Amino acid sequence: MNTEECTVLIVDDEPNIVEVVSAYLQRELYKVVTASDGEEALRMINQHGPDLIVLDVMLPKLDGLEVCRRVRASSNTPIIMLTARGEETDKLVGLGIGADDYITKPFSPRELVARIKAVLRRAQGVATPEPGADETLRFPSLKINPRTRSVETDKGHVELTAKEFDLLFFLASHAHEVFTRTQLLDQVWDYSYYGDTSTVTVHIRRLREKIEPDPMRPKYIKTVWGVGYKFEK
């Protein structure tokens, strides 16, 4: 998908942030729509069906976390949360309810555009595949199809966010290899990531809740204490 075909919704109640980010995105030929509160954001989502949402946590009428929850109830549209510096709880909660990424205020507009491009590239499945990356991965009670970006367990189809799928597919494609959280940030988040490793921790927890028969005793995604994670067949 070309940038001209991509619509980005910016949701923030600070006009200067909306204006600057809009200008940078329009310079990259994205179509931009905006909202200044949570209720308006939901209306714009229904009206425009954006390809990606940049969503501030602190919003009038309906906060960004609640907007994220409502979007995730019916859609896997990629979401990048904007959080205030030091609001670690907001970051973890946002990732926990399905945000694909977050960026901390104050931020560089160029960095945000880079994040948007990376998240869209992954969501649209246009990253350069590795050899054999189009083949469905099959395990007992788990099937991962990279062509359709779909996952099935014994319980049926599993809804994953774009980043959750990327993380699962990467680990499953490198079964038995151990990766640190930093390595997973570098490999899966597709750019020089400035976030912290709690991003990986939260995504791993959500994946276990969705694909593991018993998330407390994971069968597939194993923790290697003091190192990171690995996928066991």
VENRATA-V763000 format. One record per helix or strand of 2 or more residues. SS is the DSSP state (@ for helix, = for strand). FROM is the first residue (numbers start at 1). TO is the last residue. If there is no record, write none. Layout:
ss:SS from:FROM to:TO
ss:SS from:FROM to:TO
//
This chain:
ss:@ from:3 to:5
ss:= from:7 to:11
ss:@ from:15 to:27
ss:= from:31 to:35
ss:@ from:38 to:48
ss:= from:52 to:56
ss:@ from:64 to:72
ss:= from:78 to:84
ss:@ from:88 to:96
ss:= from:101 to:105
ss:@ from:109 to:123
ss:= from:137 to:139
ss:= from:142 to:145
ss:= from:150 to:153
ss:= from:156 to:158
ss:@ from:162 to:173
ss:= from:179 to:180
ss:@ from:181 to:188
ss:@ from:198 to:211
ss:@ from:215 to:217
ss:= from:221 to:224
ss:= from:228 to:231
//
